[in-house]
Amino acid sequence: MTQRAHVKLVTVIAASELRERLRQELVQLGASSYSVSRVEGRGEHGLRSRDAFDDGNIRFEALVTKPVAEAILDYAAKTSESQPVIAFAQDGEAVPRKHFEK
């Protein structure tokens, strides 16, 4: 059986204008690898879709250790007090395991 790493999948959804700031913060908090994509949808801050007047939202996803996930969620909670940001984490397994061992 393939050895798997136990990780957290952390997802952060925010206004697209926060992209660079979030990228820098997530890397500082320990998310050395991540994916970012543009998304649209409806939530607490209303409908966010890309058009001539709105760039919509972005979604960062990172597979990280539990301590890094906790740091990211703490950061997102603090940031959400003044910016349109939400975050959540899920347990997961990832391969190849060596990518997640430090």
C-alpha positions in Angstrom: 0.0 0.0 0.0 1.2 3.5 -0.9 2.4 5.6 2.1 0.2 8.7 2.4 0.8 11.9 4.2 -1.9 13.1 6.6 -2.6 16.7 5.7 -5.2 19.5 5.9 -6.7 21.0 2.8 -7.1 24.6 3.6 -9.3 26.8 1.3 -9.4 30.6 1.5 -11.9 32.5 -0.5 -11.5 36.3 -0.8 -12.1 39.3 -3.0 -9.7 39.2 -5.9 -8.1 42.5 -4.9 -6.6 40.7 -1.9 -4.8 38.1 -4.1 -1.2 39.3 -3.7 -1.6 40.2 0.0 -3.1 36.7 0.8 -0.4 35.0 -1.3 2.4 36.6 0.7 0.7 35.9 4.0 0.0 32.2 3.2 3.6 31.6 2.2 4.8 33.3 5.4 2.5 31.1 7.4 4.0 28.0 5.9 1.9 27.2 2.8 4.9 26.6 0.5 2.7 25.2 -2.3 -0.8 26.3 -3.2 -3.2 26.7 -6.1 -5.2 29.8 -6.8 -8.2 30.2 -9.1 -10.8 32.7 -9.9 -14.3 31.8 -8.7 -17.7 33.4 -8.5 -20.7 32.8 -6.3 -23.0 34.1 -3.8 -22.5 34.4 0.0 -22.5 36.8 2.9 -21.2 39.6 0.8 -23.7 39.1 -2.0 -23.2 37.9 -5.6 -19.6 38.1 -6.7 -19.1 37.4 -10.4 -16.5 38.6 -12.9 -17.7 41.4 -15.1 -16.5 44.8 -16.3 -16.9 46.2 -12.8 -15.9 43.3 -10.5 -13.1 40.8 -10.7 -15.1 38.3 -8.5 -13.3 36.2 -5.9 -10.2 34.1 -5.7 -9.8 30.7 -4.0 -6.5 29.6 -2.6 -6.1 25.9 -1.8 -3.1 24.4 0.0 -2.3 21.0 1.5 -0.5 21.7 4.7 0.3 20.3 8.2 -2.2 20.8 11.0 -0.2 23.7 12.6 0.0 25.6 9.3 -3.7 25.1 8.8 -4.4 26.5 12.3 -2.2 29.5 11.6 -4.0 30.2 8.3 -7.4 29.9 9.8 -6.4 32.2 12.6 -5.1 34.7 10.1 -8.3 34.4 8.0 -10.5 34.9 11.1 -8.6 38.1 12.0 -8.6 39.4 8.4 -12.3 38.6 8.0 -13.1 41.3 10.6 -12.3 44.0 8.0 -12.1 42.2 4.6 -14.4 39.8 2.7 -12.5 36.5 3.5 -13.7 33.1 4.5 -11.6 30.0 5.1 -12.1 26.3 6.0 -10.0 23.2 6.5 -10.6 19.5 5.8 -8.7 16.4 6.8 -7.0 14.6 3.9 -4.4 12.2 2.7 -1.8 13.1 0.0 0.8 11.4 -2.2 3.6 11.4 -2.8 4.2 11.4 1.0 7.7 12.9 0.7 6.3 16.2 -0.6 4.6 16.8 2.8 7.3 15.6 5.2 9.5 18.3 6.6 
